[in-house]
Amino acid sequence: MKVKIGNKIHDAENEPIVIILNQSDKDNISNMHPDKFKYICFPNGMDADEIRKFIDEPISTKSSGDFRDDSNMESQQDYFCKK
């Protein structure tokens, strides 16, 4: 499991990760299409352009801090967005 927070990816292979879900998160994730692998949560008031920018911006790994594109991450249409 990997989690993107801000501009960093945290990988459960390198450090423990706990995801704290509310009932709405659990419901939304359980209803995701089987071909989708990402779920994004964002603050109220964040518009679609800001969300796309966050999804598309370069990311860094916690261990290296190097900015890079993560080729293992699917394109933005693979995200399930919670509003």
Summary of the structure (lengths in Angstrom):
residues: 83
radius of gyration: 13.2
end to end distance: 22.7
largest distance: 35.4
contacts: 152
relative contact order: 0.24
helix: 24%
strand: 23%
